[in-house]
């Protein structure tokens, strides 16, 4: 499970775009979102680095949530 903070994710449309970007890479990925805190949890075997690169290309740069503590 990967946990990310995405500052630019401010609405349901943003969450949908984030989810689509991840699922284009890994169609089996499960993505859960917390819009209020701008966080997502991703269940995928894809590496964190690869997921972050995909999110960056989609316009939603992400930081691992654990680095924000």
Steps between C-alpha positions, in 0.01 A plus 500: 500500500629845406382814677542837327424864566389685184476873561327568166219249556217730608179342367336182381605573142863517611463171685352346185795620292746363756319165505492476119871581473588225747262246347638560150830376639349225718136418418475283813609783736259600773501872581334652805486875548465749783428833333491699822858402581606465134620146551472180301573140590596276209498120514731400215815298439635796301796674664455827686740674261302389196169609653645840587629541143157416355331747735753770411434449127126523570551839666463380859844484660493281810709462810504185711279579796756365748743784410251763617493394865 
